[in-house]
Amino acid sequence: MNRLAQLQDALCTIVTDGEVEEVYQRTPGEAIVAVSELAARDTLAGLDMAEVLRYARGLRRKRWDDVAATIPLSVKVIGGLEGRYHTWLRAHPAEATDTVVPPGPAEALRALMDLVKDLGQDPGEAPWAAELLVFEVLGACSRADDVSRGLQAQYPIHRIAEEVRAGLTPIDPPREPHAYAFGNGGVRMKRLG
């Protein structure tokens, strides 16, 4: 591996792995030794810590902006979604992947199950909030890669999405189970029961 690649890998680990970043803030040398090859250590040690941390914040901001653009309705109605995502991201640094799905939907899909679990444990969130998040993420991913994905929801999420798009926040919508099938052509739905 060439020196530039070694330097990039080490810097990427410092700025994307929450634990490594915390160590770097306390004892930069320890973090640098832990993540870099010998050839890259002097260069990393010569970087201004404030600039490295600013770069890390910028990367996290860009990731969130990409995710938020994928789930605009969820961002409107789920309290603290950005904070939930940032907490998750610090514990789950991204690895390079090759996919046809754009960065925002790919990252939202990567975080989806953990965010859904977190939302399900929050009694302050609307009972349909997690389903709306899933609806948006699966729809965006399927439109991008033409992979069929499905959702069985307890609420009529398509109607909830229409209301949120219109600037309304549904209060106590009826439970009305639906099955949704996402693909490149959009979403198909069927009322269950």
N, C-alpha and C positions, 0 to 999 in steps of 0.2 A: 504494500500500500504506500502511495507516495506521501510526502510530508504534508502537502496541502490537505489531502483527504484525512490524514490523521488529525490535523488541527481542526478541520471542520467537524469531524465526529466528536472530538473532545468538547469543543465549544457548544455544539448542539446538545450534548448530554448535560453540560452545566446549566444551560438556559432552559431546557425543557423538562428535566427531571426534578420535581419539587424537593426531594430529599437531598440530592446533590447540590441544588442551589442553596439550600439552608446551610449545608456544610461549607460551601464556598463563601457565604456571607460571614461565617464565624472564623474559619481558618482556610483561606483560599489555597494555600499550598497543599493541604491535605486533600482537598477536592481535586486539584489538578493532578496530583500523583495518582489518585484513584481512577481517574478516567482517561488519562492520556498516555501515549507512548513517550518515551524519553525524548525523542526529537522535537515534540511539540510543546514540552513543558516550559521551556524558557520563553517561548513566544506567548503562551497563555499567561504566564506569570507577569509578563510585561504589559498586559492589557489593564486598563483602568477599571477597577471593580464597578464603579458607578456606571460606566458605559456598558459593561457586560450586563448588569442588572437592568439597565434601561432597555437594552436590546431584548432581554428576556420578557420584560413587560410588553414590549412592542409585538413580539411573536404571539404572546398569549392574547393580546388585544385583537390581532389579525385573525387568529383562530376563532375567537368569539364572534367577531364581525361576520365571518364566513358562515358560522353556525346560525347566528341570529337571522341572517338573510334567508336561510333555509326554512326557518320556523317563525315567521313574523307573527302569526296569530298566537302561538304559545307565548312568545315574548310579551305580548300585550296583556295576557291574563294570568300568567304564572308568576307569582311573586318570587323575587330573588333568583330567577332562573340563571341569570348570568353568574351570580355568586356560587350557585350549586355547580354550574359547569366548571368554573375556575377551581373549586375545591376538588372536583373529580379529576381535572386535567393535571393538577400537581401530583396526584397519586398514579396517574396513568399516562406517562409521556408517550407521545405518538412515535411510531416507527415508520420509516419510509415504506410506502406500499405503491404498487402499480395497479391503478384502477381507472376505469372509464368514468366513474362517478366523480363529479367535481369535489374540491376540497371541503366545502361547507356541508353538503349532504353526507359525504363519506365520514367526516368527523362527527356529525350528529348521529349517524348510525352507530359509530364506534362507542359513543357515550350513552346511547339510548337505553339499554337495559338497566344500567346503574341509575340513570336519572329517573326512569319510570319507578324503580324500586324506592328511591328517595321520595318521590312525590306521593307514592302510595302510603308512605309512613307519616305523611304530614297531614294532620287533621284540619289544618288551616287552609288547605288547597281544595278547590272544587273537586268533587268526586270524578268528574269527567276530564280533568286537566291532563292526566297522564295519557288518556286515550287520544286527546287532541294532539299531543306531542308525537305520539306514534303515527297518527294519521298523516301529519305533515312530513315527518321524516321518511316514512315508507313511500309516500307519494313522490317525493322529490327524488329518491334513489331509483325508484322504478321508472320514472320518466327519463332518467339519465342513462340507465344501463339496460332497460327493457327486461329486467328480471322480474318475474311475477312475485309479489309479496302479498300477504293477507293479514287482516286484522279482524278479530271478533270483538266487538265493542258492546258494552252494556247500555250505551247512550247513542242517540242518533248524531254521531259526530259530524256528519256532513251538514246537518242543520245548525249545529252549534258553530261550526266554522263559518257558515253564512252570516250568522248573527254577529260574530266577532268581527268579521270583515266589514260589516255595516256599522261598526262602532259600539255594539251592544255587548254586555256581558250577561250571558244566560244565568238566571237564578233558578235553581231547582228544576231543570228540565226533566221530563219524565224518563224513567228507565224504559228504553225501547231497543232491545238488542238488535244489532245489525252486523252483517258480515260484509267486509270490504275487500275487494280484489284490486290491487294496483298493478299497472303495467304502463308501457310507453304511451298507450292511447288514453290514459287517464285512470279513473277509478270506476269500478262497477260496484253496486251495492245491492244488498238483499236484506229485507227485514226478516228477522228470525222469530219463530214462535207465534 
